Amino acid sequence: MPALHLVQASISLKPALDAIGKSMDQRFDRLLAVPDDGRARLYEAMRHAVIGGGKRMRPLLVVAACDLFHVDRERALRVAIAIEAVHCYSLIHDDLPCMDDDDLRRGKPTVHKAFDEATAVLAGDSLHALAFEVLSEPATHEDPFARAELVLELARASGPAGMAGGQMMDLTAEHAAFDIGATTRLQQLKTGALIGFCLEAGAIMGRIPESGRTPLRGYARDLGLAFQIADDLLDVEGSSAKTGKAVQKDAAAGKATFVSLLGVDRARQQATMLIDQAIEHLKDFGQEADLLRAIARFAIERDR
Amino acid sequence: MPALHLVQASISLKPALDAIGKSMDQRFDRLLAVPDDGRARLYEAMRHAVIGGGKRMRPLLVVAACDLFHVDRERALRVAIAIEAVHCYSLIHDDLPCMDDDDLRRGKPTVHKAFDEATAVLAGDSLHALAFEVLSEPATHEDPFARAELVLELARASGPAGMAGGQMMDLTAEHAAFDIGATTRLQQLKTGALIGFCLEAGAIMGRIPESGRTPLRGYARDLGLAFQIADDLLDVEGSSAKTGKAVQKDAAAGKATFVSLLGVDRARQQATMLIDQAIEHLKDFGQEADLLRAIARFAIERDR
């Protein structure tokens, strides 16, 4: 993917996003060859969810974090596949009728619409397992300490103390009573934990000790919140045609969001401030952090 | 758990099952302390699914396989927790209305009945992640090669090429057209893969090379099929009071099972033959395989 190396902090992130998107599509296509038996439908559903769509923000974050420490691109892309598999599994399950009940995702019917609910549950479960299979495979000679640490961090970020816990809060909490602190906490679990993993993965593969990870964790925390505020703004101001999913759902559901709590203008200011802060965390890095800087700007300038 | 060491091949497995059950309950209780926030309901649902029920056959198999190679009991129990977490997650999702639609499990309401469907989806997902967290934790000083290999094997056994793939076949196949070969293949994926993992885990932790695992794999394959035939027999002849779940569901659903294909008598003969064969695979082991032999006999003599 030479395009990724050409990205400057000041220019569009589009070539990098296109390149990572193509790379993810090719890899998922190879990983998910459809077997000629009763499992074919399951594999078709998994392919529907992971091929040909999505911004691929998380895979790009993994690649950008690996760039900081000159980690081999092949190793970075393997972890990128794992995190995207987890992200897509969570979207399949979140879209189920018993959860957010969404019909549209990435401009296509959601998995339970294109297939059926049982297949959607199993396709999510299967992508979840696939992520850990890819992370623990010895194929690319990742050292086993790093493989075990990557598995541990991804399991924590996606489990009940992370993403799944945040989704639970989102489903059960009395949102009307939520203040900005509670909303921040919810989002740090629901979307922040997985974004944090993307940066942590770069540090693990770059063999950076705990003590050297503070800037990356600060970047991840600020980026994650800004990304979520931008999502909330898109839900209010965006179009379904561009985002590829239903919009104005939060207000309809009476959910407290950063926008409902702060208003559109202050929410946008807050997102900009967080992105400035995220980039400030990278001040001791040189050109090798340009991709992370560009991703931060893109996070609040995107229209989907 | 001294009771486990006292079991003789010829005596009841009950003390060993009671001991492993108590041990699993205590460990899940510690692992799943309920947080004082919006995730409390999620943890309660996970606890409902994993504490105080089930035969704990898979955890006992892990312990028995570890006994063969004198693997430390503490290490064995950590893997036992992981496999039981995966087994319980699969039961929660299988019981959902869009899947098998069951109201009763282990003598209690299923998770979506006791809580709700969204919580059941998330509780299953969370137990799935928990399994990989437990396996990859450095806490008990498992060597990282073994940790990565255990994760890889469990991910494969539970994913689309294993358990989840078998469940898909079970949901979509035209069962009326199934012959004994297709039914065997389905069950080898749906239940056999995870049982295979229990034995493989013992070999991994015992540092037994691939070439030395043939007897264990033969035992696992025969035991898995016999176990499934026994389940099919219980579905026809058992009582809901004893099994703690609905019975006679397969016939009502028009599913091909070993019993519908072979009839009750031949199915029982087949199960007995498989168990003799499973025990025969262990002929080169001494007393250290007594627990595995006792489990094999129990698999077809149980009433739940």
Interface residues (C-beta under 8 A of the other chain):
Chain A: P35 D37 G38 R39 R41 L42 Y43 M46 Y89 S90 H93 L96 C98 M99 D116 E117 A118 T119 V121 L122 G124 D125 S126 H128 A129 L130 F132 E133 L135 S136 E137 P138 P144 F145 R147 A148 E149 V151 L152 L154 A155 R156 S158 G159 P160 A161 A164 G165 Q167 M168 M169 L171 T172 A173 R185 L186 L189
Chain B: P35 D37 G38 R39 R41 L42 Y43 M46 Y89 S90 H93 L96 C98 M99 D116 E117 A118 T119 V121 L122 G124 D125 S126 H128 A129 L130 F132 E133 L135 S136 E137 P138 P144 F145 R147 A148 E149 V151 L152 L154 A155 R156 S158 G159 P160 A161 A164 G165 Q167 M168 M169 L171 T172 A173 R185 L186 L189
